[in-house]
Structure formats: C-alpha cells, structure tokens
Amino acid sequence: ITFPDNVTSISAYTFAANKNIKIVNLNKVETIGTNAFVNSGLENILGDNVNNVDIMSFTNTPWLQNQNSECIAIGNVLIKSITNEEKVVVDEGIERIASNSMYSTTLKQLELPTTIDSIGKNAFTDCSSLESVIIKSSVPPTLDGDCFNENVKIYVGEYYYNYYDEDIYFQNISNS
C-alpha cells in the first residue's frame, strides 16, 4: 500500500488483522492511530514523516517481531526500547518518545537529545531503576501525563533552567 500525498493520518484499527498487508509506504502520513496495524501481516514500513505513533500500532506484526535493535523508531518517534544498559543516549533527530515505549530494569541514566519536543504518557514508568534524565533540549518538551517515576531527577543545561522552571509540565518535578 502506498498512501497518497493528501493522507496524513491513519485511524485506529484501520488495518487490524489484515494479513494481506505486507509493505506500507507511509509517504506523507504523520499520525498512526493505536492498533492501526495490530495483528496484520505488515513486514516492511517505508516513510519517515511520522511524528505521532505508539508501539501498540504494530503489536503482533512480522515487522515488529523482526526488529533486532534495542531502539525502534518510525520517522522521528522512538516507539520501543528494551535495554540492559545502565545508560542510554537517545539519538539526535528523535523528536518524540511514544507512550509506554521504554522498558528496563537496569537503566539508571537517560540522555534525551536537543531535538526532543514531547514525551508520551508512561514512557519511562517501566524503567524501575531509572534515577536521572538529562534533557539537552533548550525548550522543555511537552509531557503527556506521568512520564517518569516520582523518584527520577531531571537535569537540564544551566542556561535553560529558567525555561523549565517556568514550564507547567515541569513544576512538580524536582531538579538538583
């Protein structure tokens, strides 16, 4: 399937359980709804304009099952990361961390890139050992609800501290 240029979103469950879908060219698609391809035959995804998607969109697809990287991204969205490392540095260019995307019992420190602009709900709540997050962005990212466990410390650059301190999303997060 190749989506036409005028299609910018795929609704939830649109291709759920469709075993005939093998390759999708997302073209100009920016948003993929929850469970859009769940239980489908999807094997390959082309296109890098996506900026709103989560891991649930691809549950039980051959594409997701064949991923062998610890970090899986579609477009500029990190949709899944399972790691045994104590420190993870998210690549520059990633703009969004999807909801429920990270799982680790060993991760202690996380570094987010200058390009990060939003973090999905519960993105890091399954990282039980996470102690600190370094956010390199000069602009505070939007937080879609509870993203971190309450004991996580957030660190930002000295020059950006006032921006974060005044941001509504970071008012209840303690900084050291």
C-alpha positions in Angstrom: 0.0 0.0 0.0 1.2 3.5 -0.9 -0.7 6.3 0.8 -1.4 9.3 -1.4 0.2 12.7 -0.6 -3.1 14.0 0.9 -3.4 11.3 3.5 -1.7 12.5 6.7 -3.2 10.1 9.3 -4.3 6.5 9.7 -7.1 5.9 12.1 -7.0 3.4 15.0 -7.6 -0.3 13.9 -7.7 0.7 10.2 -5.7 -2.4 9.1 -6.1 -4.5 12.2 -5.9 -8.3 11.5 -5.4 -7.6 7.7 -3.0 -10.4 6.8 -2.8 -9.2 3.1 -0.8 -6.1 4.0 3.0 -6.7 3.6 4.6 -3.4 2.7 3.4 0.1 3.6 4.7 3.3 2.1 3.5 6.0 4.5 4.5 8.8 2.2 3.1 12.0 4.0 1.4 10.2 6.9 2.2 11.9 10.2 -0.1 10.2 12.6 -0.8 6.5 13.0 -3.6 5.6 15.4 -3.5 3.0 18.1 -3.7 -0.6 16.9 -3.8 0.6 13.3 -1.8 -2.4 12.1 -2.2 -4.8 15.1 -2.2 -8.5 14.2 -1.7 -7.7 10.5 0.8 -9.2 8.0 2.9 -6.0 7.9 6.5 -6.8 7.1 8.1 -3.5 6.0 7.4 0.2 6.5 8.7 3.0 4.2 8.4 6.7 5.0 9.8 9.0 7.7 7.3 11.8 8.2 5.5 10.1 11.2 5.5 12.2 14.3 2.7 10.7 16.3 2.5 6.9 16.8 3.0 4.3 19.6 4.1 0.7 19.9 0.5 -0.5 20.1 0.0 0.4 16.4 2.3 -2.6 15.4 1.6 -5.2 18.1 1.9 -8.8 16.7 3.1 -7.8 13.3 6.0 -9.5 11.5 7.7 -6.1 11.1 7.8 -5.6 14.9 8.8 -9.2 15.6 11.7 -8.9 13.2 13.2 -5.8 14.8 16.6 -6.7 16.4 17.6 -3.2 17.5 17.1 -2.3 21.2 15.6 1.1 20.0 12.9 1.1 17.3 11.9 4.4 15.7 9.4 5.3 13.0 10.1 8.7 11.5 11.2 10.9 14.4 9.4 8.9 17.0 11.0 6.4 19.3 8.3 3.7 19.7 10.1 1.0 21.7 13.3 0.5 23.6 14.2 -2.5 25.7 17.7 -2.3 27.1 20.0 -4.0 29.7 22.4 -1.0 29.7 22.7 1.4 32.7 23.0 4.4 30.4 21.1 5.1 27.2 21.6 8.1 24.9 18.7 8.7 22.6 19.8 9.7 19.1 19.7 13.2 17.8 16.7 13.6 15.4 14.3 11.8 17.7 11.5 14.4 18.5 9.0 12.2 20.4 9.2 9.4 22.8 6.0 7.3 22.4 3.8 6.3 25.3 4.8 3.1 27.1 7.8 2.9 24.9 10.7 2.1 27.2 11.3 -0.9 29.4 14.3 -1.7 31.5 15.2 -3.0 35.0 18.8 -1.8 34.7 18.6 1.7 33.1 19.8 4.3 35.6 20.6 7.3 33.4 18.9 8.5 30.2 20.0 11.3 28.0 17.5 12.9 25.6 18.6 14.9 22.5 18.3 18.6 21.7 15.6 17.6 19.2 13.1 16.1 21.8 9.8 18.0 21.9 7.4 15.6 23.5 7.3 12.6 25.8 4.3 10.2 25.9 2.4 9.0 28.9 4.2 6.3 30.9 7.2 6.5 28.5 9.6 5.6 31.3 7.5 4.3 34.2 8.6 0.8 33.3 12.2 1.7 33.9 12.3 0.7 37.6 15.9 1.7 38.2 15.9 5.0 36.4 17.5 7.7 38.6 18.2 10.6 36.3 17.2 12.1 32.9 19.4 14.6 31.2 17.4 16.7 28.7 19.6 18.6 26.3 16.8 20.5 24.6 16.7 24.2 25.2 12.9 24.1 25.0 11.0 22.0 27.6 9.3 19.0 25.9 5.6 18.5 26.3 4.8 15.7 28.8 1.7 13.7 28.1 0.9 12.9 31.7 3.0 10.9 34.0 6.2 10.1 32.0 8.6 9.3 34.8 8.5 7.6 38.2 8.4 10.1 41.0 12.0 9.5 42.2 13.6 10.4 38.9 15.7 13.6 38.8 15.6 15.8 35.8 18.8 17.7 34.7 18.9 20.5 32.1 21.5 22.9 31.0 22.2 25.8 33.2 21.2 28.3 30.6 17.8 26.5 30.1 16.9 26.0 33.7 14.6 29.0 33.9 12.6 27.8 30.8 12.0 24.5 32.5 11.3 26.1 35.9 8.5 28.2 34.4 7.0 25.4 32.3 3.8 23.9 33.6 4.8 20.4 32.7 7.9 20.5 34.9 6.5 22.3 38.0 6.1 19.1 40.0 9.5 17.5 39.0 12.4 18.1 41.4 15.6 19.3 39.9 19.0 19.1 41.6 
